[in-house]
Each structure stands twice: as structure tokens, then as C-alpha cells.
């Protein structure tokens, strides 16, 4: 679809970001752990020597001169303007232009909310408030027919309602991993517009609903990937529909100034008839919660911890609902510094605070900073995202086990070959890691569609992507399955005593008998594996005539006077990995 062409000097609320239909270059597709350009009206060179300084000045990126959003705070870097200082604008003129933009935006928004799509529109039709069938169908439409974007009228309505909902939420969300409705909480890292990852996550763990798993998406929904609009619109639609099941934190890419360089700005302009849509996205970004606390134990934030000593959770409630200013100072704007640190900072192995490698306004923090922050606030763990972990893994553990990085965009930008990761909370203080490699979107839908036609979207964990397509792969799968079952038997033998304690506390369907669900949950909790045990039930035990499990007989089968050699540390071994279970042992937080 061709880009919309705009007159050179017409102001559409993006300032000079669109000049004669030319969108500023979106930059490279580096990972967040590599080169960044930073935006508060400035252009920063990368911290390493891959781009050399020329005659004492940093080379310009290939961008349109003056390509800054009206949401930026201004420029303090001559390199942003190749011909010298930017033209001077009087405060009065700037005020009049700002009011004019606001008036045009408000008029556009009112027209969108009062309109309906015409008969020529061939995409999904929505009514408000949204219904479950509509949101499910919306997700399927995005996956099956991405060339037909959602109509601006519907997109505007979702964004306006989401803006109001986010504005009503605190800056720090308090989430319980388990409740009457939910059995687990899944923390998702960066998705970056990769819709196949989002659908794979939902398919494997259950699409959002009033029950089952709840989700916490930890920022960076957009940029770099081709379907950022679809990712964030679907997430916001599910948030409006199930506000207690879907939770969203802000990331550093939830900023219009960043979007204008890394792809989402161009994507919105391509898919929308009005550049005002990006301003509306920006208003939603500013209202997103900053962080979350899970079970009063884990602090979940996109970027990192803080350069200022003694930061308390209560201080974060004062973080502004606005775009980041990387040039802020703790002396003049401490609340803005908290926002920058939460969205942009990274961990380091060295102690203390040092200059960040993402630009002048960012910092890196050491294990002593993590320990002090957790102790001061009565917490046990920091979960953050923002970086692709080393070794192409989907997660990383640092700072003596107190800090976890989770990154959920698998094969990032189609180039990295990395696994996507998830953190799964099963109960307070207990979590596991899950890793996945999302297939291409066409393959995802090819495998999901038969399930949708037969039973609808899966609301509970599914094994859709375990289906093999030829005899050779099926033989390998069968062999791996046999190895997996033997390994599980060894683990069950090793954990016999713990399982006995767990099952003895379960409600009994009849004397000595428990449900299959409780049997599986016991194995999942004690063995520290996020695995569909019911799929292996016939290889591990037999059911009673009523379809239950005689747990005492089950444990008697695996009782052993000696521990199984090689399993003492409880870590997943090569047999589990060979069977395709990309799981790590649960990490128990110290109580």
C-alpha cells in the first residue's frame, strides 16, 4: 500500500515529520541491546565505534532535516540540523500553532467517534462495548487478512476508550497471580510488532478470557516488526474486554518520538487515512501504567532501576504521564528521571551506577542497586525486558538471581534466530520460564484454523504446535516422547516425598482418589516444569473407572529408597531438552 502524500508545509499535528510524503528513515533493525538513537529533539550516535566521528562531528543519520514530532520537547543538538541552528520561533507563535493543532485533532476525533464506515469497507464490523466474539474475530482477521487494516473509525474508538481506561489506572499496578478466576500469570516481554509471536503465545497458553491465565505485557508492543498496529489494537481490545485478565506496562518504544524512527510511525501513516492517528496512539502511550508488582514480591518494569538512591514504590506514582525527556536532571525534574530510568536503563555486572550505552540520558545499574531497591521496598525479584538475552535465549538471570530479563520476540526482526521467552507465575513466589520459536504467521494460522473451526479459539494451554507433518519427524517425536516419559518417572521417584505432601492436601473425589487436574498440578508444582502432564498420563499411571487418579497407588509405583543419580539439583537435563521441552526449573523466591 502506497504512503499517503502530504503537502510540504501543511501541519497535521506531526510538526515537520512528514515532508512531501517522505517518512524519516526508520533506522536499522538492531536489537535493543545494540545501537539506539534517542529522542528528545536530539540525535545520538551509537556508543561504540561502528560509526566513526568525522572531522570531530558525528555523521547524520539519513533523515529528513527537522524530522521531529510535535510531541518532542525541542532540540539541543546542532547535528539534528545539518545547516546550523533550527529556525527560531517566538513563544507566541508556538503557542498559537499548538492550540491550532489541538483544535484540529479534537475536531478529527469527534468526527471519528460520530461516524460509521461506509459500505465499501470490507473489514470487520464492530459495535461498542466490544463483545468476546468481536474481539476474537478481530484477531483472526488480522492474522488471515493483514492487508485489510481495521477502519480508522473503529481504531479511533478503541484508542479513545483505552486512553480513558489507562488514565484511570495507577502508575504502579498491583497484580495477584492467582485468584478465584485465574490459576497463573504469564509475563510477556518485548513483542515489537511480531504478530505471529502474539498469536503463538495465546495459542499455546490460552487466549484471554475471564478465567484461565492472565497476562502482563511488559512494554515494547510496536516498532521494528511489520504488524505493530495489529498487535497493540488487539491487546487494547482484550484489555477493554477483560480488564482483570490483560495488563499492560509501558516500554521505551511507547513514545511517538521513538516510533518516528523505528517503524511504527510509518506503519500508522500507511494503514491510516489521517496522521492524527499517531497522536492518538501517543496519548494512549502516555497513560499506560509504568510498572507492576506481582504478589507483593516481584517488581515488573520494562527498562531498569534508578540512578537516585532510596527510590520507594510510592515515588513512582508521581512519574509523569508524558513522553520521556532523556535530557532531564534529577535536580530539576526528579519525576521525569524516574520515568526515563524505568523505561531505558539496563543492568551491569559492576557495582553502582554508570553511564548507559543507549545515550547520554540513560544509566546502567549494578547488583548492589538491585539488592538495595528490593530490600528497601520489601520485594524479592525484578523482572524487566528491553534487551534480547545473550546466547539467543528468551530470558536471562543476573544479579545473584534477583533480576530476570524476559524477551518475547522470537527470531527478532527475522534475523536473530533467538527464542522468545515467558515468565509463568504458578503461585506467589514460584515461577518457571517457558521458551518458544513462533512459526511464520501463515503456518500459525494453518495449524490453528482446524481447532478454531471445531472448538473456537483455545482458552486453555494447547499443543497446537506439537503436530508433526511427516513420518520422519513423527518418529523423532515418538522417540523423544519415550525419553521424556522415562525422565519424568525418574523425577517423580526423586520427588516422592514432596508429591505425597502435596497430594495429601488435595480434596479427594473418594478415599485416596484425586482429580486428573489436581494430579497434573501437583506434578507441575513439585517437579517445577510447565508441562502438559495430562498428555503423558497413560504412560505414567492408570485412571480409576470413574476417571480419577489413585494417588497413593501412583506414588507407590515410583517409590525408591535411593535418589536417582544426576537429578539431585532438580535442573532439566538433556532428555527434557531432546524432547523439545524448552523449560527451566522453577526458581523459588526466598520467603
N, C-alpha and C positions, 0 to 999 in steps of 0.2 A: 504494500500500500504506500503510495507516494506521500512525502511530507507535505503538510499544509504550507503554502507560501503566504507570507505576511508582508505588508508594505514596510519599507525600511524604517521609518521613524514612528510608526503607529504604536502607541503604548497599550499593551494588552495586560498589564499587571506583572509582566516579567522584566520590566526595565528594558535593557538593551540585549536581553538574552537571545532574541530571535531577530536576526538581521537578514532581510531578503530571503527568508525561508531557510537560512543556513543555521543549523544547530551546532553549538560548540562541540569540538571533538570530545568524545566520551572517554578518552584516555585508554590505557591498556587494561587488560583483564587480569592484572596481578592479584594475588591473594591479599587479604587484609594484613597479613604478616609481612608484606613486602612494601613496595613504593606506594605512597599516598600523596595526593595533593590536598591541601587543606583550605578551607574556605571561610573566611570572614572578610571577603573582599580582597584576599591575598592569594598569591600562587607560591607554594613552597616547592623547592627542589627536593628530590629524594635524599635520604640521609647518607647513602653510600656513594661510591664514586662511579656508578654506572652512567650518570650524566655529569660530565665534567663542566666546570665553570669556564667560561670563555671570556678572556680579557677582563677577568675579575668580576664578571656578572654571570648569573645563572641564565641558561638558554630558556627561551619561552616555549611553552607547550603550544601545539598547533590549535589555537582557539581564536575565535573572533575577538578583536580588540573590544574591551569593555564588556565582555560577556559575563555579566554578573546579574544575579537575581535581585529584584527589588526588595527581597527579604534579607539581603546581606546588609551588614552594618556600614559598609564603605570600604575604601581601600587605603592601605598604608604602605604599599609595596610598589615602587616605580616599575618593577618588572611586569606588573599586570597591564601596564600601558606602554607599548613599545615606543610611542612618540613623546614620552615625557609624562608630566603630571596630568591626571584626568581633568576635564573641563570643570571649572568652578561653578557651582550652582548655589544661589543665595538660599538661606534657610526658608524665606518666604515662598520662593518658587518651589522648593522641595516639598513644603507643607501643602501647597495648592495641588501639586501633582499627586501626592499621596492621597489626599482627600478625593481627588478625581478618580483615581484607581479604585479606591474603596467603594465609591458610589457605583462605578460600572460593575464591579464584582457583585455587590449586593443586588443590583438590578438583574444581572445574569442569574444569580442563584434563585431569586424569586420567580423568574420566568421558568427555570428548570422545574422547580417544585410545583408549579401550577400547570405544567404541560403533560401530555401523553405522547408516546411515539406514534408516528403516522403508520399507515398501512404498509408502506414499503419496507419497514423494519422487519427482518426475518429472524431476529434472535429471540432469546427467552423473554416472556412477558411476566412481570412481577406485580404483586399487589402488596400494600403495606397495612399493618405489620406483616413481615415475612412469615411464611409457613415452612415447616420442615421439607415438604415435597418440593417447594420452590427452590430452596437453597441447595438441596441435593441435586436437583435438575440443573441448577446453575453451574455447579461444579462439573457435572458430566458434560454440559455444553462447552465449557472452557476446554476440557480435555479432548473432546471429539471434534470440535469445530472452532479452533482458536482463531481462525481467520475472520470470524464474525464477532466483533467486540460487543460487550454489553452496551446498550444505548446510554448516551450521556444522561438522559433524564433519570434512569434507574441508578446509574452510578452516582450521580449527584445526590440522590435521595439517601442512598446507603451511607455516603460520606457525611452528609449533614446529620443523620441520626447517630452515626458512630462518633462524630465530633461532640455531640451533646452527651452521649453516654460516657466517653472518656473524660470529659470535663467534670463529670460527677464522681469520678473515682479518685482515691487518694494517690499521692505520688508514690507511696510505698504500699503495695498490695500485700495483704495477709491471706495466705492460702493454706488450706489443710489438705494433705494428700489423700486422706480417707474421710469419708462421710457416709451418711445413710445412702447417698446416691452413687458415690464414686469409690472404687476399690484401689485406684492408683493414680498417680500424677506423672505425666511424661513431659520432661523439659526438652524443648527443641531449640537447637542453636540456629545459626545463620542459614537461611534458605536462598536468599539472593535471586529471586525471580525464577527459580528452577521448579516449575510446576510438577514435573514428574516426581521430584523428591517429596513434595507435599502429599500427592495422591498415594505414593508408596507408603509414607508414614501412616496416613489414615487407613489405608487398606490393611496393613499389617497389624495395626494396633486398635482399629475401630474408628469409624467416622464419629465426629462429635454428636452427642446425644445428651439427654438429661441424666443418664446413668452411664456406667462403664468408666472408661478412662477420661480424665480431664487433662487438658493441655496447657502448658505455659510456653509460649513462643518468645524467645529471648532476643528479639530485635533483628535488624537487617533482613527485612522481608523482600526488599527490592534492590535494584541496580545489578548490573553485570549480566544477569540472566534475562532471557527474552520475554518472560511472562510475569513480570513484577506486578502489573495491573491485576491480572487474574489471581495471583497469589494473595495480594492484600485485600482485594474485594471479597474473595471467598472467606478469608479469615474474619473480616469485619462482619460479613453476613452471618457467619456462625456465632460470632460474639454477640450480635444483636439477638439472635435466636436463642442461644444458650449462654447467657452471661456468666453462669456459675461453672461452666464446663470448659470455656476457652478464655485464656488470659494472655494479654499481650504486654511486653515490655518494649520500650523504645531502644533503638540502636543508633549508632552514629550515621547510618545511611538513611535514617528517617529525618532528613533535612533537605530542603529544596536546593540549597547551595551545593550539596554533595550530589543530589540527583541530576543537576545540570551538567555534571562532568562524567558521571559513571553510568549513564544509560537510561535511567528511569524518566528523566525529563524528556528526552527524545521519544521514548516509548509512549508517554502520555500524549504528546503532541501528535504522534502518528495515529493513535487509537481514538482520540477525542477530537471533536469539532471546535473546541474552544480552549485556548491556553489558560483560561481561568480555572480549569480543572486542576492544574498543578498547584495553584494557590490553595485550592480547597484541600488537596492532599496535604499541603504544608500545614494547614490549620489542624488537621487531624494529627499529624506528627507531633505538633506542639502540645497536644492534650494527652498523649499516651503516657501511662504510668512509667516511672523511671526505673523501678526495681520491684522485687517481691521478696517476702520472707516466707519460707515453707516450713510449716510445723514448728515455728519459733526456733528453728535450728539452722536452716540454710538460707544464706543471702544470695539472691539471684539477680545479677546485673549484667548488662551487655559488655561493658568495657572492663573497668577495674576499680581499684580502691584509690584512696585520696591522698593528695600531697600534704594537706593540712593535718596536723596531729589532733587526735581527740574527737574525730567526727562521730557523732551519735546518729542513730536511725532517725530521731526526731529532727535533726538538722536537714535531712534530705527532703522533708516535707516542704521546705522553703525553696527548693530548687525551682527556677522559673519555668513557666510553660511557654518557651520561646525557642528560637533557633540558637544553636551554640555560637559563642564568640570565643574563638581559640586565643584571642589576644587579651583576654580579661586578666585581672590581677587579684590575688587574694586580699590585697589591702583595700581595693576599691569596690570589688564585686565578688565577695566570697561565695554567694549563692550560685553565680554563674560558673565559678571554678568547680564547684561540686558537680554541676551538670556536665561540664567538659570531662572531668575525671571519670565519672560514671560511664560515659559513652565512649571515651577514646583511649584510656590508659591500658597498659599491658604489664604483665608480671616480668620479673627478672630474678635470677638466682642470687645476685649480690644483695647485701643488706641495704636498707634505706631507700631513698628516692633519688632518681637520676633523670636526666633529660630524656624524653621519649624519642623514638626513631620515626615518629609519624609527623614531626613538625615541632616548631618552637613552643606551641602551647600545650603539648602533651607531656606526660611523665611515665616513668616505669617505677614499679614498686616491688620491694623485696619481701622475703618470707617473714621478716620481723614486723613489717607493716600489716601483713595479713593476720599474723598472730595477735597483734595488739588490737586491731579492729574487731576481731571475733571475740576476744576476751572482754573488751570494753562494752560490747553490746550483747553479751550473753549468748553468742552463737557458736556454731561448730564448723561451718563449711561455707566457702564461697564458690558459687557456680557462675562462670562467665562464658562468653563466646568470643566473637570479634577476631579470632585467628584460626587458621587451619592448623591443627596439631601436627607435630613432627611425625615423620615416619608414615605419612598418609593414613593415620588413624582418625577415627571420628571423635576421639576425646583424648585428653591428656591430664595427668595428675601431677601437681607440683606443690612446693612449699610444705613438704612433710605431710602430704595427704590432706592439707587444709584447703587447697584450691584446685578446682576442676575446670578445664576448658572443654566445651562441647560445641561441635561444628557439624551442621546437618545438611550441608550442600555437598552431596556425593559427586565424585568426578567433577570437581569445581570448575566451572566455565568450560566443561567438556575437555579439559586438558590435563588436570592434575592427577587423575586416577586414584583419588583418596576415597576412603569410606566415609559415609555420613554417620554421625553418632547421635544417640539419645541418652538421657539420664532418666531412669524409671524409679520413682519412689513407690515402694510397696506398702510401707508403713513408716511412721515417724522414725527418723534416724537410720533407716535401711533403704539402700538404693542399689541398683545394678546399672550396668552400661549395656546398650544394645547398639550394634553397628549394622549398616546396610549399604548396598550398592543399588541405587534405583535404576531400573531399565529405562530405555527410551520411552517417551510418553506413549507412543503408538503401541509398544509392547505391553506397557502397563494396562492400557485400556483393552487390548486384545485378550489379556488374561482375566481382567476384572469383569468384562462385559457379560460372560455367561453367568457369573454369580449375581450380577445386578438383575438380569432378566429373570433368574429363578427365585431370588430371595430379596432383592434390593441391595442397597449398599451395606457392607458388613459393619455392624455396630460393636462387635467383639473381635478380639485378635483372630486373624485369618492366616491361612497358609497358602495364599494365592500364588506367591512367587516361589513355592517349593515344587511346583509342577514341572516335570521334565518333558522334553519334546522329542527325544529319540531313544532308541533301545540302549545305546551305549551309555548315555547319561543316566538312564534308569538303572542300569546295572551298577554304575558307580554309586548312585544314590542308595541302592539297596545294601551295598557293602558298607557304606558309611553309616547307614541306619543301624546295621548289626553291631558295628563297632561302638556307636553311640550308646546303644542299649547295654552293652557289656560294661561300658564305663559308668553308666548310671547305676547299675547294680553294685559296682564297687563303691560308689559314693554313698549309696543307701546303706550298705553294710557299715561303712565308716561312721555315718551319722545316725546309727541305730538308736542311740540313747536320746539324742535331741528330737528325733522323729517321734519316739514313744511319748515324750513330754508333750509335744505339740498335739498329737492325735488324742491323747487322753483328755485334753481340754476342749475338744470339739464336741458339739452337740451330736448325740447318737441317734440315727434313724431307728435303730433297735440295738439291744445289748451287743457291744463290740463292733458295731457297724456304723460307718460314716458315709457321707455322700461322695461321689466322684469328685465334685468340685472341691470339697474340703481336703480330700486326698491329694489332689493336684496342688492346691495352695500350700499344703504342708511341705511337699517336696520343693516347691518354688522358694519358700521362705527359708527352709533349713539348708538346702543344697546351694542356695544363692545363685540360682540360674533362672533367667527369664525364658522359660521353655514351655511349649505346649505339651505338658506331660500326658494329657488325655490321648494324644495321638500315639503314644507309646504304651498305653495301658495294657493292651493284650500281651505285650512282651514282658511285662513286669509283674502282673498279678491277674487274678480272675475275679470276676464280679459274682456277687450272690444272685440268686434267682430274681431278686427284686431290683437288681441293677445297682447295688451299692458295693462298698469295699469293706471286707472284714480286715480291719487294720491290724489287729493282733496277729492274725494268720500271715498277713503280708509281711510284717516285721520279723516274724519267726523264720520266714524263708531266707532272710538276709542277715540273720544274726551270726556274728563271728567273734571268737574270743580275742582275736588279734586285729590290729589296724592293718588296712591294706597299704602296702609299701608304695610310696610315691604320691599318696593323696593327703599326707598329713597337713600340708599347708592349705588345702582346700582350693587351690588355683585350678582353672580349667587347663586340661592337658591336651596333648596332640590329638587324642582320639576325638575330643569335642570339636577341635578346630577342623579335623578332617571331615567330620560330619556336617560341617557348614554352620555350626553354632558360633557366631561371632559375638560371644558374650564374655564378660569378665565377672569374676566373683563379686558378690555384694560387698560393698565397703561399709562396715558398721561404724557409725559415728559414736565416739565415746560419750557416754551419758554422765 
